[in-house]
Amino acid sequence: MTELRRGVLGPCVLALLEVRPRFGLELVRDLAAADGLLTSDGTVYPLLNRLRDAGLVTSQWRDGDGERARRYYSITDAGRESLTAFRADWARFSATVGGVLNHAAVDGGAGGKGRHQ
Amino acid sequence: MSGTALDHRLVRDYLRELDKAMRGLPDTQARELKEQITAHLDDALQPGAGDHEVAATLSRLGSPADLAAEAGAASGSSGPGLALSGRRVGWRLAAIIAVPAVIAAVLGALQISGDVSSYAASGRVQHLARLDAAVVTLTQKLEDERDLSAAYAAREDNGPLTRARAATDAAASAVRGDAAGVGAGYSPGTVQDLKALLAGLTVLGDIRGTVSAPGVIPLYSLVVIGPAITFSTAAGEGTGDPRLQASVTTLAALLKVENEMSVQRAILYAALSARPPVLAPADLTSLLQAVQQQHADLSDFNASTDTTEQRLFSNTVSGVAVDRALEAEARAEAGIPVARLTGRFGLDAATWYSDMSRTIDDTREVANQLVGQVTTRAGALRSDATRRLVLTSIATLGLLLLVLLISAAVGRSLTRPPRR
């Protein structure tokens, strides 16, 4: 489960940033709102840095209204492309996995017995 | 920034723990994560937040160790194999760079130290070649001095002897100068031979004081010329180069031939210079011995070298003076009294001395060529060793640099995700 979560967290971050740029805590709260996606809040930051190193995300400092400056993260063109590709992959992948899981639930027991004879 | 949530004790502890956990990470990465986490806490916590709230926020954030491990992992989608703590990655990276570099350095150092020692050995060989050349010159000067000393008692004009002694002194001080530094690292036999020669030179003054005594010829031979030839004979030992050693051996054999010629010159010169000229029976015996020894030494010389040098010797040591000297000597050997030699054959001390000196000088010319060969060969060995040492050093440094670059590149590719 942890690995699966790790795998999809990046695309989820990209999806949130596709809507609008966000700063760290904002992003963490939006992700945390989706149940079961985050194991710990801090994980988001190393992930953001990796996405930035991969050129999918950029960050810049922005002044808030009367508040201190914050680092805002936004998606790049490469990030958008990557997200589009992931959406297509994910649709196929989840359909396949769903098909296999449902099928296995029906006759998985019988198949196992057959092999043991 | 007083009064913010960042001053909370738990927050400060957490950030300190984070710093500790991120020690294995690259500086920029650690600084960036610290800044992000600090901003997160600053945004998430109101100033004056209570312990419970702070603890809950920190707990949601995850442990500093987990955060650092996450930051150190190669990429978000990679398997658990690379999810190492930053410190372990740092350690492995150091091993990847250090192990090949240390191996390359050790192998290089072994190779270099081998080349350094052969460089030092070639320096010793060159030193010995120079010293041997000086000893050969000294031997020749000593021979001249001895031969003139033999007739000292019978002659009034001592100018030539004085000049010969000055020449000997100059050659001796050249040998003493070159002898400095011959010690550790040199063949023990060579060191011993050199010591004997230097000891002989210290009593040269005493020998000169007894110049009128009979037996001055063997005294010179025994105390100084003998040790000089002995040194020269063994000087090639331990050079490890067959060609150089052969040249040194040939040179020493020729030096012996020359010395026996010189002894003959001394005996007959003394006999002819006496008034009246007379060759004592004991001196005739010595003369015959010297002639015999010369033949023996000449066959040693011929055995030690190829036809080129043999031909060089027979071509160089020839001419009217050489023939006349041989003729005169044959008569003396045949027992014709010296008085009759002077009367009937018109032989006198000066003619004999100059004829025999021509023969000896011709021999010395061949010897000088051999000295040249020895010096050239030693120089070639030296420059070979120098070139080898320089090349090995450059190659080793280059290899070390290459190993460092490659392992650093490999290490970097392990800690950073490949750009997609």
Interface residues (C-beta under 8 A of the other chain):
Chain A: E3 R6 G7 L9 G10 F23 G24 L25 V28 A32 T39 S40 D41 G42 T43 Y45 P46 L47 L48 N49 R50 L51 D53 A54 G55 R68 R70 R71
Chain B: Q29 E32 L33 E35 Q36 I37 A39 H40 D42 D43 A44 R60 L61 G62 S63 D66 L67 E70 A71 A73 S75 G76 S77 G79 P80 R416 P417 R419 R420
